[in-house]
Amino acid sequence: SSWCRDERHPYYVHYASTRKVLGFAESEQRRREAAAIAQFEDTDDLLDMPQVPKIRIVRISDLCVSYKPWNFVPIVTNTIQSMVFRYQNMAEQLLEESKFLETIVLRPGDLVDEPRNVNTTTLQVDSSGVVPSPARVGRADVASMAVAATLFQTDLKGTKGKGKKSSIIYENLHNGEQIPPFHYTLGMRWASQDLQPYPPQGQKSDGLSDAQQCMNQVLKVERRKGKRKTRMEWKNIDDPIAVKLSQHLRRRTKALKPYGICVAIPSYFILGLMFTTMARTIIPYIPGAHRLTPFASRLRNMIATILMRHMPQNIAVPRQIRFLANLFSALPMAKRVAPTSYISL
């Protein structure tokens, strides 16, 4: 991209590289499926139609992606590190929207080099992608979890059977379609009351002894969720309102988080305070600067009006953003006084 030449920028490290790898992998997966279907396109027995194993991508992300974008840690980190969580969120969304590949995103907490004490500490993994804070975890456990997420076998036996559901699956296979892939997002941390020199985080019973057991537990939970989702889809298959509602909720879930505005508001607010402080020092020494005071006052009133009066009151606005707007509106206004006196902005 021409707007940034630094290859170490989070845009390239997290988003552009993921998009490139995903494009290559999807092309290879489509080639494999087309080759397998071509061998059976003249076969009448649909039971012989193969299920081509999906290519799987495992990405190690960051637990902070699960935080609200207006929390303190994402705001500070995004400001200092060029919106790193925004591009990580965009990379996760790319993987989740893939229709050809199996994807697993690991969200570890704060990484530590010390090995885990297996006698007092367990490994906690949650398929919602969120674990409570604090959330420290060892690098070795993250690597073990990535290996476990890569090596487990996907169940491809769901294409055989009898009944209405099986006939629909066979029809999809006859049209060259495959079973849709899964997309998992896993949050992980250590769980123990004895993590010296670190503070305790959870109970030992919250986790399991190793990464393989955690992965098996995640698969059981996700299979139960899949079965419930399938039953709900079959109940609502003839209800257009329920279908539209589920599609609307799915679009809202996949929407990008507003990292940009949550970083811009405090950043510009701090810049405004810095400008005010500089103005207090410089304006008294500028000849004729008192004539600019009314224009500065109008600009301040306009910004306050935009922040307060045009901010919708009937929607949920983060309290941090509304607090900044109230604080900005409380700044002292500049007033026009005698030419020999000056009041700061």
HUJO-V987876 format. One record per residue. N is the residue number from 1. RES is the residue in one small letter. PSI is psi in whole degrees, 0 to 359 (* if undefined). Layout:
N | RES | PSI
N | RES | PSI
This chain:
1 | s | 145
2 | s | 342
3 | w | 343
4 | c | 122
5 | r | 350
6 | d | 114
7 | e | 349
8 | r | 359
9 | h | 142
10 | p | 334
11 | y | 317
12 | y | 319
13 | v | 318
14 | h | 311
15 | y | 304
16 | a | 320
17 | s | 320
18 | t | 319
19 | r | 321
20 | k | 313
21 | v | 319
22 | l | 321
23 | g | 316
24 | f | 316
25 | a | 320
26 | e | 323
27 | s | 318
28 | e | 321
29 | q | 319
30 | r | 323
31 | r | 318
32 | r | 316
33 | e | 320
34 | a | 322
35 | a | 322
36 | a | 321
37 | i | 325
38 | a | 332
39 | q | 339
40 | f | 15
41 | e | 336
42 | d | 9
43 | t | 133
44 | d | 336
45 | d | 104
46 | l | 344
47 | l | 339
48 | d | 356
49 | m | 121
50 | p | 154
51 | q | 114
52 | v | 125
53 | p | 138
54 | k | 145
55 | i | 138
56 | r | 134
57 | i | 127
58 | v | 120
59 | r | 135
60 | i | 114
61 | s | 221
62 | d | 138
63 | l | 334
64 | c | 344
65 | v | 334
66 | s | 348
67 | y | 160
68 | k | 140
69 | p | 343
70 | w | 10
71 | n | 162
72 | f | 314
73 | v | 310
74 | p | 323
75 | i | 312
76 | v | 315
77 | t | 317
78 | n | 325
79 | t | 319
80 | i | 323
81 | q | 37
82 | s | 50
83 | m | 46
84 | v | 321
85 | f | 333
86 | r | 315
87 | y | 331
88 | q | 321
89 | n | 321
90 | m | 322
91 | a | 319
92 | e | 322
93 | q | 322
94 | l | 313
95 | l | 320
96 | e | 332
97 | e | 358
98 | s | 134
99 | k | 3
100 | f | 340
101 | l | 149
102 | e | 132
103 | t | 140
104 | i | 124
105 | v | 123
106 | l | 129
107 | r | 83
108 | p | 157
109 | g | 214
110 | d | 126
111 | l | 138
112 | v | 155
113 | d | 341
114 | e | 142
115 | p | 155
116 | r | 137
117 | n | 104
118 | v | 344
119 | n | 333
120 | t | 347
121 | t | 139
122 | t | 173
123 | l | 120
124 | q | 126
125 | v | 132
126 | d | 129
127 | s | 354
128 | s | 349
129 | g | 5
130 | v | 134
131 | v | 153
132 | p | 160
133 | s | 146
134 | p | 159
135 | a | 71
136 | r | 150
137 | v | 149
138 | g | 150
139 | r | 323
140 | a | 322
141 | d | 325
142 | v | 318
143 | a | 319
144 | s | 322
145 | m | 322
146 | a | 321
147 | v | 316
148 | a | 322
149 | a | 336
150 | t | 325
151 | l | 344
152 | f | 149
153 | q | 135
154 | t | 137
155 | d | 115
156 | l | 21
157 | k | 8
158 | g | 4
159 | t | 351
160 | k | 148
161 | g | 186
162 | k | 163
163 | g | 182
164 | k | 318
165 | k | 318
166 | s | 323
167 | s | 324
168 | i | 319
169 | i | 318
170 | y | 322
171 | e | 319
172 | n | 320
173 | l | 323
174 | h | 331
175 | n | 9
176 | g | 15
177 | e | 155
178 | q | 167
179 | i | 132
180 | p | 146
181 | p | 166
182 | f | 159
183 | h | 113
184 | y | 142
185 | t | 118
186 | l | 122
187 | g | 145
188 | m | 149
189 | r | 171
190 | w | 153
191 | a | 115
192 | s | 156
193 | q | 355
194 | d | 89
195 | l | 39
196 | q | 135
197 | p | 11
198 | y | 157
199 | p | 157
200 | p | 153
201 | q | 100
202 | g | 190
203 | q | 157
204 | k | 327
205 | s | 351
206 | d | 340
207 | g | 190
208 | l | 172
209 | s | 328
210 | d | 175
211 | a | 325
212 | q | 318
213 | q | 322
214 | c | 318
215 | m | 320
216 | n | 320
217 | q | 320
218 | v | 317
219 | l | 321
220 | k | 316
221 | v | 316
222 | e | 326
223 | r | 319
224 | r | 319
225 | k | 319
226 | g | 321
227 | k | 317
228 | r | 320
229 | k | 320
230 | t | 317
231 | r | 319
232 | m | 322
233 | e | 323
234 | w | 327
235 | k | 326
236 | n | 11
237 | i | 333
238 | d | 7
239 | d | 102
240 | p | 328
241 | i | 316
242 | a | 323
243 | v | 314
244 | k | 322
245 | l | 317
246 | s | 322
247 | q | 321
248 | h | 316
249 | l | 324
250 | r | 321
251 | r | 321
252 | r | 324
253 | t | 325
254 | k | 359
255 | a | 144
256 | l | 147
257 | k | 147
258 | p | 63
259 | y | 323
260 | g | 309
261 | i | 327
262 | c | 337
263 | v | 324
264 | a | 318
265 | i | 306
266 | p | 328
267 | s | 311
268 | y | 330
269 | f | 317
270 | i | 319
271 | l | 322
272 | g | 319
273 | l | 320
274 | m | 318
275 | f | 321
276 | t | 317
277 | t | 318
278 | m | 322
279 | a | 322
280 | r | 327
281 | t | 325
282 | i | 321
283 | i | 318
284 | p | 340
285 | y | 2
286 | i | 120
287 | p | 132
288 | g | 12
289 | a | 341
290 | h | 339
291 | r | 341
292 | l | 347
293 | t | 316
294 | p | 322
295 | f | 321
296 | a | 323
297 | s | 320
298 | r | 320
299 | l | 318
300 | r | 318
301 | n | 322
302 | m | 316
303 | i | 316
304 | a | 322
305 | t | 318
306 | i | 319
307 | l | 324
308 | m | 306
309 | r | 328
310 | h | 0
311 | m | 119
312 | p | 137
313 | q | 347
314 | n | 12
315 | i | 162
316 | a | 102
317 | v | 132
318 | p | 136
319 | r | 332
320 | q | 319
321 | i | 317
322 | r | 327
323 | f | 318
324 | l | 321
325 | a | 317
326 | n | 320
327 | l | 320
328 | f | 320
329 | s | 340
330 | a | 356
331 | l | 146
332 | p | 138
333 | m | 149
334 | a | 136
335 | k | 146
336 | r | 124
337 | v | 197
338 | a | 149
339 | p | 336
340 | t | 357
341 | s | 154
342 | y | 136
343 | i | 128
344 | s | 159
345 | l | *
